[in-house]
């Protein structure tokens, strides 16, 4: 028994049962064909009772939906439609679009039509991006109650890949930037006899802004591109479609561990960047301004308010979500060729850096308004 049906007042409710797999296709087809559709004008499908739904079972469900559409029956789902149906519909739409695009490739397009097409494309892209972020959030909420679904081993691997291995480059960049800031500030403040305020500039600049921002930019170029390239290669090899076909949710397996891993790694990298940045400022102040280290760190303590450190740390998880989401989203968009893989990897890095800088600007305005 693979489904149960309830007909009330012209509404047929179907509850999927058991395993919808390749080995049960014949039985499923027979049960669907035996459904009494006479006098029915609406069908509601509840897929929640299916123990296993692979691509073969989803094809049978799609064929039944096509039959219902030809009979002008309204069809809806109780809850979310199966992801396998979305995969089938996407393949069919892509094939139809390619068939339509061939004769239209040589047709001239007016400038107004070009602008309109690009505006519509940007709007759809923004809508799809928000939809992807919503699916990741919903999947994280569903996986929160189960350690097995959180895939701790995968998260730990991504913490290592995105965090531990990035420590040398993050520390080096933080050190050099803090030295540059201290040197430039010292050159200007020396004219006013205010060299001691170099310590304030380095401390506040590194802890509130530069530590987390530079770390996020480095991680966007390093890990954001890696996420896009890894998932893009899996899309080209049809590994993602294979997961969907076997009833595994790709967002849970491929996206969520990367997002959570980066959410853990980026704040830790930010702490390291802050510490190395302050150490770099201390060395330059000692060498250039002859400020003793004891006096330097005493001034650092005076310059730090109760919110200086946390103003930077609050941003780190937000930046991590933006970077990981941009990388995984663009990676899952790869279609057709390795050229598309390279293009979308570049797009992922550019968009991740743009989103990080935009979010940093919004945080600056917010912190100024609430006096944080």
C-alpha positions as CSV (number, residue, x, y, z in Angstrom):
1,X,0.0,0.0,0.0
2,X,1.7,3.2,-1.2
3,X,-1.1,5.7,-0.8
4,X,-4.4,6.2,0.9
5,X,-7.2,8.4,-0.5
6,X,-10.1,10.4,1.1
7,X,-12.7,12.0,-1.0
8,X,-15.0,14.6,0.6
9,X,-17.2,17.1,-1.3
10,X,-15.2,16.9,-4.5
11,X,-11.8,17.1,-2.8
12,X,-9.5,14.1,-2.9
13,X,-6.8,14.0,-0.3
14,X,-3.9,11.6,-1.0
15,X,-1.6,10.5,1.7
16,X,1.7,8.9,0.4
17,X,2.7,5.8,2.3
18,X,5.7,3.4,2.3
19,X,8.6,3.5,-0.1
20,X,8.3,5.2,-3.5
21,X,11.3,3.7,-5.1
22,X,12.3,2.2,-8.4
23,X,11.5,-1.3,-7.1
24,X,7.9,-0.3,-6.4
25,X,7.1,1.7,-9.5
26,X,4.7,-0.9,-11.0
27,X,2.7,-1.0,-7.8
28,X,2.6,2.8,-7.5
29,X,1.5,3.2,-11.1
30,X,-1.3,0.7,-10.6
31,X,-2.5,2.4,-7.4
32,X,-2.5,5.8,-9.0
33,X,-4.3,4.6,-12.1
34,X,-7.0,3.1,-9.8
35,X,-7.8,6.4,-8.1
36,X,-11.4,7.5,-8.5
37,X,-11.2,10.9,-10.1
38,X,-14.8,11.1,-11.3
39,X,-16.5,14.0,-9.6
40,X,-13.3,15.3,-8.2
41,X,-12.3,19.0,-8.8
42,X,-9.5,19.4,-6.3
43,X,-6.6,17.2,-5.1
44,X,-4.5,17.7,-2.0
45,X,-1.3,15.6,-1.7
46,X,0.3,14.9,1.6
47,X,3.9,13.5,1.0
48,X,4.8,13.4,4.7
49,X,4.0,9.8,5.2
50,X,6.4,8.5,2.5
51,X,9.3,6.7,4.1
52,X,11.5,7.0,1.1
53,X,11.0,9.0,-2.2
54,X,13.6,8.6,-4.9
55,X,13.6,10.0,-8.4
56,X,11.7,7.1,-9.9
57,X,8.8,7.5,-7.4
58,X,8.8,11.2,-8.0
59,X,8.4,10.6,-11.8
60,X,5.3,8.6,-11.1
61,X,3.9,11.4,-9.0
62,X,4.8,14.0,-11.7
63,X,3.0,11.9,-14.3
64,X,-0.1,11.8,-12.1
65,X,0.1,15.6,-11.6
66,X,0.2,16.0,-15.4
67,X,-2.9,13.8,-15.8
68,X,-4.7,15.9,-13.2
69,X,-3.7,19.1,-15.0
70,X,-5.1,17.7,-18.3
71,X,-8.4,17.1,-16.5
72,X,-8.3,20.7,-15.2
73,X,-8.1,19.6,-11.6
74,X,-6.6,21.9,-8.9
75,X,-3.7,20.3,-7.2
76,X,-1.9,21.4,-4.0
77,X,0.4,19.9,-1.4
78,X,0.0,19.7,2.3
79,X,3.3,21.3,3.4
80,X,6.3,21.5,1.1
81,X,6.4,19.6,-2.2
82,X,9.1,17.0,-2.4
83,X,12.5,18.3,-3.6
84,X,12.6,15.6,-6.2
85,X,9.6,17.2,-8.0
86,X,11.5,20.5,-8.1
87,X,14.5,18.7,-9.7
88,X,12.2,17.1,-12.4
89,X,10.5,20.4,-13.1
90,X,13.8,22.2,-13.3
91,X,15.1,19.7,-15.9
92,X,12.0,20.0,-18.0
93,X,12.0,23.8,-17.8
94,X,15.7,23.9,-18.8
95,X,15.1,21.6,-21.7
96,X,12.2,23.7,-22.9
97,X,14.2,26.9,-22.5
98,X,17.1,25.6,-24.5
99,X,14.6,24.5,-27.2
100,X,13.1,28.0,-27.4
101,X,16.5,29.7,-27.2
102,X,17.9,28.1,-30.3
103,X,15.7,29.8,-32.9
104,X,15.8,33.1,-31.0
105,X,19.5,33.3,-30.7
106,X,19.9,35.2,-34.0
107,X,17.0,37.6,-33.3
108,X,17.9,41.3,-32.7
109,X,16.7,42.8,-29.5
110,X,15.9,46.5,-28.9
111,X,17.8,48.4,-26.1
112,X,14.6,48.7,-24.1
113,X,14.0,45.0,-24.3
114,X,17.6,44.4,-23.2
115,X,17.3,46.7,-20.2
116,X,13.9,45.1,-19.2
117,X,15.3,41.6,-19.5
118,X,18.2,42.5,-17.3
119,X,16.1,44.2,-14.7
120,X,13.7,41.2,-14.6
121,X,16.7,38.9,-14.3
122,X,18.2,40.9,-11.4
123,X,14.8,40.9,-9.6
124,X,14.5,37.1,-10.1
125,X,18.0,36.7,-8.9
126,X,17.3,38.6,-5.7
127,X,14.1,36.6,-5.1
128,X,15.9,33.3,-5.6
129,X,18.7,34.4,-3.3
130,X,16.2,35.2,-0.5
131,X,14.4,32.0,-1.2
132,X,17.7,30.1,-0.8
133,X,18.5,31.9,2.5
134,X,15.0,31.0,3.8
135,X,15.5,27.3,2.9
136,X,18.9,27.3,4.7
137,X,17.3,28.9,7.8
138,X,14.4,26.5,7.7
139,X,16.7,23.5,7.3
140,X,18.8,24.8,10.2
141,X,15.7,25.0,12.4
142,X,14.7,21.5,11.5
143,X,18.2,20.1,12.1
144,X,18.6,21.9,15.4
145,X,16.8,19.1,17.3
146,X,19.1,16.3,16.1
147,X,22.9,16.1,16.4
148,X,22.9,13.5,13.6
149,X,21.2,15.8,11.2
150,X,23.6,18.6,12.2
151,X,26.5,16.4,11.0
152,X,29.1,17.4,13.6
153,X,31.9,15.7,11.8
154,X,31.3,17.7,8.6
155,X,31.0,20.9,10.6
156,X,34.3,20.2,12.3
157,X,36.1,19.6,9.0
158,X,34.8,22.9,7.6
159,X,35.9,24.7,10.8
160,X,39.4,23.3,10.2
161,X,39.4,24.1,6.4
162,X,38.0,27.7,6.8
163,X,39.4,28.6,10.2
164,X,42.6,26.7,11.3
165,X,44.3,26.7,8.0
166,X,43.5,30.5,7.5
167,X,45.2,31.6,10.7
168,X,48.7,32.3,9.1
169,X,47.3,34.6,6.3
170,X,44.8,36.3,8.6
171,X,47.5,37.0,11.2
172,X,49.9,38.3,8.7
173,X,47.4,40.7,7.1
174,X,46.2,41.9,10.5
175,X,49.8,42.6,11.6
176,X,50.7,44.5,8.4
177,X,47.5,46.6,8.4
178,X,47.9,47.6,12.0
179,X,51.5,48.6,11.4
180,X,50.5,50.7,8.4
181,X,47.7,52.4,10.4
182,X,50.1,53.1,13.3
183,X,52.8,54.5,10.9
184,X,50.5,56.8,9.0
185,X,48.8,58.0,12.2
186,X,52.1,58.7,13.8
187,X,53.3,60.8,10.8
188,X,50.3,63.1,11.1
189,X,49.8,63.3,14.9
190,X,53.5,64.0,15.5
191,X,52.9,67.5,14.0
192,X,50.6,68.2,16.9
193,X,52.5,66.5,19.6
194,X,49.7,63.9,20.0
195,X,51.6,60.7,19.3
196,X,49.9,59.0,22.2
197,X,46.6,59.0,20.4
198,X,48.2,56.6,17.8
199,X,47.4,53.9,20.4
200,X,43.7,54.9,20.4
201,X,43.5,54.9,16.6
202,X,45.0,51.5,16.3
203,X,43.0,50.0,19.2
204,X,39.6,51.3,18.2
205,X,40.2,50.8,14.4
206,X,41.3,47.2,14.8
207,X,38.8,46.1,17.3
208,X,35.7,47.8,15.9
209,X,36.3,47.6,12.2
210,X,39.5,46.5,10.6
211,X,40.0,43.2,12.4
212,X,36.7,41.7,11.5
213,X,36.3,43.4,8.1
214,X,39.7,42.4,6.8
215,X,39.3,38.8,8.1
216,X,35.9,38.6,6.4
217,X,37.3,39.8,3.1
218,X,40.2,37.3,3.3
219,X,37.7,34.5,4.1
220,X,35.4,35.6,1.3
221,X,38.2,35.2,-1.2
222,X,39.5,32.1,0.3
223,X,36.6,30.0,1.6
224,X,33.7,31.7,-0.4
225,X,35.4,30.7,-3.7
226,X,36.2,27.2,-2.3
227,X,32.5,26.7,-1.5
228,X,31.4,27.8,-4.9
229,X,34.0,25.7,-6.7
230,X,33.3,22.5,-4.6
231,X,29.5,22.6,-5.0
232,X,29.8,23.7,-8.7
233,X,32.0,20.7,-9.5
234,X,29.5,18.5,-7.7
235,X,26.7,20.0,-9.9
236,X,28.7,19.4,-13.1
237,X,29.2,15.8,-12.0
238,X,25.5,15.5,-11.1
239,X,26.3,14.5,-7.6
240,X,23.9,17.0,-6.2
241,X,21.1,15.7,-8.4
242,X,22.0,12.2,-7.3
243,X,21.5,13.2,-3.6
244,X,18.1,14.7,-4.4
245,X,17.1,11.6,-6.4
246,X,17.9,9.3,-3.5
247,X,15.8,11.4,-1.1
248,X,18.7,13.3,0.6
249,X,18.2,17.1,1.1
250,X,21.3,18.8,-0.5
251,X,20.9,21.9,1.7
252,X,21.2,19.8,4.8
253,X,24.2,17.8,3.6
254,X,26.2,20.3,1.6
255,X,25.1,23.9,2.6
256,X,24.3,23.8,6.3
257,X,27.7,22.3,7.5
258,X,29.6,24.9,5.6
259,X,27.5,27.8,7.0
260,X,27.7,26.5,10.6
261,X,31.4,25.8,10.2
262,X,32.1,29.3,9.0
263,X,29.9,30.8,11.7
264,X,32.2,29.1,14.2
265,X,35.5,29.8,12.5
266,X,35.1,33.5,11.6
267,X,34.7,34.9,15.1
268,X,37.7,32.8,16.2
269,X,39.7,34.2,13.4
270,X,38.5,37.7,14.3
271,X,39.8,37.3,17.9
272,X,43.2,36.2,16.5
273,X,43.3,39.2,14.1
274,X,42.4,41.6,16.9
275,X,45.2,40.2,19.1
276,X,47.8,40.3,16.3
277,X,46.7,43.7,15.2
278,X,47.2,45.2,18.7
279,X,50.6,43.4,18.9
280,X,51.6,45.0,15.5
281,X,50.6,48.4,16.8
282,X,52.6,47.9,20.0
283,X,55.8,47.0,18.0
284,X,55.6,50.0,15.7
285,X,54.8,52.4,18.6
286,X,57.8,51.0,20.5
287,X,60.1,51.3,17.5
288,X,58.9,54.6,16.0
289,X,57.5,56.5,18.9
290,X,59.5,55.0,21.7
291,X,56.4,54.2,23.7
292,X,57.1,51.5,26.3
293,X,55.0,48.4,26.0
294,X,53.6,48.8,29.5
295,X,52.5,52.4,28.6
296,X,51.0,51.1,25.3
297,X,48.8,48.5,26.9
298,X,47.8,50.8,29.7
299,X,46.6,53.2,27.0
300,X,44.9,50.4,25.2
301,X,43.0,49.6,28.3
302,X,41.9,53.3,28.7
303,X,40.9,53.5,25.0
304,X,38.7,50.4,25.1
305,X,35.1,51.0,26.2
306,X,32.7,48.3,27.2
307,X,31.4,47.9,23.6
308,X,34.6,48.3,21.6
309,X,35.4,44.6,21.4
310,X,31.8,43.4,21.0
311,X,31.1,45.9,18.3
312,X,33.5,43.9,16.1
313,X,32.6,40.5,17.3
314,X,28.8,40.9,16.7
315,X,29.5,41.4,13.0
316,X,31.5,38.2,12.6
317,X,28.7,35.6,12.6
318,X,26.6,37.9,10.2
319,X,29.6,38.2,7.8
320,X,30.1,34.4,8.0
321,X,26.5,33.7,7.0
322,X,26.7,36.1,4.1
323,X,30.0,34.6,2.8
324,X,28.9,31.0,3.2
325,X,25.5,31.7,1.7
326,X,26.9,33.5,-1.3
327,X,29.4,30.8,-2.0
328,X,27.1,27.8,-1.7
329,X,24.2,29.6,-3.6
330,X,26.4,30.4,-6.6
331,X,28.0,26.9,-6.5
332,X,24.5,25.3,-6.7
333,X,23.7,27.5,-9.7
334,X,26.4,26.0,-11.9
335,X,25.0,24.4,-15.1
336,X,26.5,22.9,-18.2
337,X,30.2,23.7,-18.4
338,X,33.4,24.4,-16.5
339,X,33.3,27.9,-17.9
340,X,30.1,28.5,-16.0
341,X,31.9,27.1,-12.9
342,X,34.6,29.7,-13.2
343,X,32.2,32.6,-13.8
344,X,30.0,31.8,-10.9
345,X,33.0,31.3,-8.6
346,X,34.1,34.8,-9.4
347,X,30.5,36.1,-8.9
348,X,30.4,34.4,-5.5
349,X,33.6,36.1,-4.3
350,X,32.5,39.5,-5.6
351,X,29.1,39.3,-4.1
352,X,30.4,38.0,-0.8
353,X,32.8,40.9,-0.5
354,X,30.1,43.4,-1.5
355,X,27.6,42.0,1.0
356,X,30.2,42.1,3.8
357,X,31.0,45.7,3.1
358,X,27.3,46.6,2.8
359,X,26.6,44.9,6.1
360,X,29.5,46.7,7.7
361,X,28.2,50.0,6.6
362,X,24.7,49.2,7.9
363,X,26.2,48.1,11.2
364,X,28.1,51.4,11.4
365,X,24.9,53.4,11.0
366,X,23.1,51.2,13.5
367,X,25.8,51.5,16.1
368,X,25.9,55.2,15.7
369,X,22.1,55.5,16.1
370,X,22.1,53.4,19.3
371,X,25.4,54.8,20.6
372,X,27.0,51.4,20.8
